[in-house]
Amino acid sequence: MVKTGLFILFLSISLIATAYSQESNPKQQINIVSGKVRETDWVADKLIIFIRQGLYSDEITFVVTNETKITRGTKSISLGDILISDEVTVEYINTMAGLKALRITVKR
């Protein structure tokens, strides 16, 4: 009985540690993509951009958080200040919640 309890305790701690380490990995790869804004949703904190590279085109949806830095030139702006058809560059990481925007730079 004691061995079973210790095994369950060990298993629980292992699972919690694994889940925590996956979510807080400081060495996640930062990706960069540029495109044209298709849609902004400041209620759901999402940004959708359209990218085109040669014959390839696609839409990418990003999650925008309070930590996301958004700038136009040298000025900080909010997600609501981004207009449809603005040219943007997005630095992002892939998380379990989706593509998290770290920095959005709006071209003038």
DRENTI-430737 format. One record per residue (C-alpha): residue number from 1; residue in three letters; x negated, z negated, y. Coordinates in steps of 0.05 Angstrom, whole numbers, plus 5000, padded with zeros to 4 digits. Each point is the difference from the previous one (the first is absolute). Layout:
<rozas>
+-----+------+------+------+------+
| seq | type |    x |    z |    y |
+-----+------+------+------+------+
| NUM |  Ala |    X |    Z |    Y |
...
+-----+------+------+------+------+
</rozas>
This chain:
<rozas>
+-----+------+------+------+------+
| seq | type |    x |    z |    y |
+-----+------+------+------+------+
|   1 |  Met | 5000 | 5000 | 5000 |
|   2 |  Val | 4944 | 4982 | 5048 |
|   3 |  Lys | 4962 | 5064 | 4982 |
|   4 |  Thr | 5062 | 5042 | 5015 |
|   5 |  Gly | 5010 | 4966 | 5068 |
|   6 |  Leu | 4927 | 5010 | 5018 |
|   7 |  Phe | 5004 | 5073 | 4979 |
|   8 |  Ile | 5062 | 5012 | 5043 |
|   9 |  Leu | 4966 | 4965 | 5059 |
|  10 |  Phe | 4937 | 5042 | 4992 |
|  11 |  Leu | 5041 | 5065 | 4994 |
|  12 |  Ser | 5040 | 4983 | 5062 |
|  13 |  Ile | 4938 | 4986 | 5042 |
|  14 |  Ser | 4968 | 5064 | 4975 |
|  15 |  Leu | 5060 | 5042 | 5020 |
|  16 |  Ile | 5006 | 4968 | 5069 |
|  17 |  Ala | 4926 | 5010 | 5013 |
|  18 |  Thr | 5003 | 5073 | 4978 |
|  19 |  Ala | 5061 | 5015 | 5045 |
|  20 |  Tyr | 4967 | 4966 | 5059 |
|  21 |  Ser | 4934 | 5037 | 4993 |
|  22 |  Gln | 5035 | 5068 | 4996 |
|  23 |  Glu | 5040 | 4988 | 5064 |
|  24 |  Ser | 4942 | 4973 | 5042 |
|  25 |  Asn | 4945 | 5049 | 4980 |
|  26 |  Pro | 4958 | 5007 | 5063 |
|  27 |  Lys | 4964 | 5062 | 4975 |
|  28 |  Gln | 5059 | 5047 | 4997 |
|  29 |  Gln | 4984 | 5072 | 5017 |
|  30 |  Ile | 5022 | 5020 | 5070 |
|  31 |  Asn | 5028 | 5071 | 5003 |
|  32 |  Ile | 5010 | 5043 | 5062 |
|  33 |  Val | 5051 | 5055 | 5011 |
|  34 |  Ser | 5023 | 5039 | 5061 |
|  35 |  Gly | 5067 | 5033 | 5011 |
|  36 |  Lys | 5062 | 5008 | 5043 |
|  37 |  Val | 5052 | 4944 | 5005 |
|  38 |  Arg | 5064 | 5019 | 4963 |
|  39 |  Glu | 5036 | 4934 | 5008 |
|  40 |  Thr | 4991 | 4929 | 5025 |
|  41 |  Asp | 5043 | 4942 | 4977 |
|  42 |  Trp | 4984 | 4938 | 5041 |
|  43 |  Val | 5055 | 4961 | 4964 |
|  44 |  Ala | 4970 | 5011 | 4931 |
|  45 |  Asp | 4929 | 5004 | 5028 |
|  46 |  Lys | 4986 | 5068 | 4971 |
|  47 |  Leu | 4964 | 5062 | 5025 |
|  48 |  Ile | 5008 | 5068 | 4967 |
|  49 |  Ile | 4950 | 5055 | 5016 |
|  50 |  Phe | 4997 | 5073 | 4980 |
|  51 |  Ile | 4932 | 5026 | 4978 |
|  52 |  Arg | 4978 | 5072 | 4987 |
|  53 |  Gln | 4934 | 5020 | 4969 |
|  54 |  Gly | 4997 | 5075 | 4987 |
|  55 |  Leu | 5059 | 5018 | 4956 |
|  56 |  Tyr | 5012 | 4927 | 4982 |
|  57 |  Ser | 5050 | 4959 | 5040 |
|  58 |  Asp | 5031 | 4932 | 4988 |
|  59 |  Glu | 5034 | 4940 | 5033 |
|  60 |  Ile | 4968 | 4932 | 4995 |
|  61 |  Thr | 5036 | 4934 | 5014 |
|  62 |  Phe | 4960 | 4940 | 5026 |
|  63 |  Val | 5019 | 4927 | 5005 |
|  64 |  Val | 4984 | 4973 | 5070 |
|  65 |  Thr | 4987 | 4925 | 5006 |
|  66 |  Asn | 4986 | 4952 | 5056 |
|  67 |  Glu | 4926 | 5008 | 4985 |
|  68 |  Thr | 5002 | 5076 | 5009 |
|  69 |  Lys | 4961 | 5021 | 5063 |
|  70 |  Ile | 5036 | 5057 | 5037 |
|  71 |  Thr | 4966 | 5034 | 5058 |
|  72 |  Arg | 5009 | 5060 | 5046 |
|  73 |  Gly | 4933 | 5013 | 5033 |
|  74 |  Thr | 4973 | 4931 | 5018 |
|  75 |  Lys | 5070 | 4969 | 5008 |
|  76 |  Ser | 5034 | 4958 | 4946 |
|  77 |  Ile | 5072 | 5023 | 4987 |
|  78 |  Ser | 5056 | 4981 | 4952 |
|  79 |  Leu | 5031 | 5039 | 4943 |
|  80 |  Gly | 5060 | 5014 | 5045 |
|  81 |  Asp | 4954 | 5036 | 5050 |
|  82 |  Ile | 4981 | 5053 | 4949 |
|  83 |  Leu | 5040 | 5064 | 5008 |
|  84 |  Ile | 5021 | 5051 | 4949 |
|  85 |  Ser | 4949 | 5058 | 4999 |
|  86 |  Asp | 4943 | 4955 | 5026 |
|  87 |  Glu | 4934 | 5016 | 4967 |
|  88 |  Val | 4973 | 4937 | 4966 |
|  89 |  Thr | 4942 | 4977 | 4957 |
|  90 |  Val | 5016 | 4944 | 4952 |
|  91 |  Glu | 4950 | 4954 | 4965 |
|  92 |  Tyr | 5034 | 4968 | 4940 |
|  93 |  Ile | 4992 | 4965 | 4934 |
|  94 |  Asn | 5041 | 5006 | 4937 |
|  95 |  Thr | 5036 | 4934 | 4984 |
|  96 |  Met | 5054 | 4980 | 4951 |
|  97 |  Ala | 5050 | 5004 | 5059 |
|  98 |  Gly | 4980 | 5071 | 5016 |
|  99 |  Leu | 4951 | 5034 | 5046 |
| 100 |  Lys | 4983 | 4947 | 5053 |
| 101 |  Ala | 4979 | 5027 | 5067 |
| 102 |  Leu | 4940 | 4962 | 5028 |
| 103 |  Arg | 4990 | 5042 | 5062 |
| 104 |  Ile | 5041 | 5056 | 5032 |
| 105 |  Thr | 4968 | 5041 | 5054 |
| 106 |  Val | 5047 | 5045 | 5041 |
| 107 |  Lys | 4967 | 5061 | 5031 |
| 108 |  Arg | 5016 | 5009 | 5074 |
+-----+------+------+------+------+
</rozas>
